Amino acid sequence: MSETIRPYEEDDLAVINEILSTTVPWTEYEATYRVDDAAVADEDLLAVATVDGGVTGFVWVVPNGAFDRSGYIKLIGVVEHAQGQGTGTALMDCAEQYVSAESTSNDVFLLVSDFNEAVQEFYRQHGYDRICILENYVENGISEYIFRKSIHDQ
């Protein structure tokens, strides 16, 4: 098994959107999330993880998307059968390297839902700290946590 991280291609959007429609946290919301070519700005990074040619995950990074100066991991997802096998870590490493090279600052922010405790722990293990709570932000009854990591020393 050989994992590769590469920029997305238009053909990858179907799998990215399948991940968004079949995995937590998106299955917990009433809204439907979709990624299309037009939504990805030129300065953004939308990358996919592949194993033996098949897409197993993705990450969407906006280099100055947090407060118009810091990196923002807009979306990240891994197919269920690949979770716990290092794909998420590889995607996070790719995102952080991109922010380090392209962002105004070396801070990375992301949101994580209050019910998504396993992913919160994943982010903590990767050096992220919960810094704020946004109550009822995406959907009533669900809080979103803002996590931050400074990557100055990397």
N, C-alpha and C positions, 0 to 999 in steps of 0.2 A: 504494500500500500504506500503510495507516494502522494503527500499533500503539497499543494502549491497554492500560494496566494497571488492573485493577478487582478488587474483592473477588469471590471465587468464588461461584458459584451451584450448587445441588445438581446441575443438569444437567452441570456441568463435571467432576464427579468421575470420570466414565467416561474422559474424555481424560486427566485427571491420572493415573489408574491405568494407562492405556495407556502413558503416558510412563514410569512406574515399571516396567513389564514389558518395555519394548523398548529402553531406553537404558542406557548405562554410567553409574554403576557397578552398578546394581541387577541387570543381567543377569549379572554376575560372581558373585553370591552364590547360595547354595542357598536361602535364605529368600525368600519372596515378600512384597513390600511393597505395602500398600494404604492408601488414605486414605478414611475415611468421615466423614460429618457428625458422628457422636458423638465422634470423636477430637479434633475441633477445638474447643478451649476458647473461651469467650467473649472472653477477652483476646488470643487468638492472632490473627494475620493469615494468612489463606490467600488469596493473590491470584493471578490468572491474567493472562498476557499474551495479547492477541488481535490478530490481523491480519485485517482484513476480516471480523470476526465469528468467526473460528475460533481456538480456543485453541492457542497455540504454546509455552506454558511456564507454570510456576507457581513460587511460593515460599511456604513455610510458615515463619512467624516466631513464636517464643515470646518475648515481650518481657523476661521475667525467667527464662528457661529455663536459663541457664548459671549454676550456683552460686547460684541463687535471687536473683540481682541483676543479671545482665547479659543482653543480647539473645543469642538462639540461633537461628541459621538451621537449622531442623530438616531441611528438605528443599528442594531447588531442582532443577528439571529443565527442559530445553528439547527439543522434538522435533528429531530429527536434521536435517530439512530447513531448520530455522530457526537452527541453531547457527552462530555466527560472524557473525551479522547484527545484533547489538546487543540481542537479547532478554534474554540473561543479564545484561548490564550494566543494563538497565532494571529488571529484577527485583531485582538487588542494590541499586540506588539506592532502590527502593521499600522494601526490607527495612531498610536503614539509616535512612531517614527515619522509619519506624515505630518502630524501636528508639530513635532520638533523642527522639521524642515520648512514648513509652510506657514505657520501661525505667527502672529505678532508676539505672543507670549508662549511660555512653555507650560501653561496650565491646560488641563483637559477636564471638561465637564461632561456629565451625562445624567439622564433621569432614569430612575428605576421605581417601579410600582411597589407600594407598601406590602402587598401580598406576595411578592416575588422574592422570598427570603433566601432561596438558594443562590439566586443571581446576586443579591446584595453581598452574600458571603464571598462569592467569586470575585466581585469587584474589590472587596476588602483585602482578599489574598493578593490582589494585584496592585496594592498600594493606594487605593481610593478611599477617601473618607467621606462620610455623610455629613454635609454641612448645612442642610436646610430642608424644610418640609413644605411642600405646596399642597395644601388641602384642597380636595375637590377640583384639581387642576384639569385633568383630562376627562374625568367623569365623576359625577357626584358619588360620594361614598368611598372613593379611592384617593389616597394621597400619593403623591409622587415625591421621591426623595432626590435631592440634588447631590450628586457625588462629585468630588474634585480630586485631582491628582496633579502635583507639580512634578514635571519631568525634567527639571533643570539639571539634575545630577546624572542623567542617563546618557 
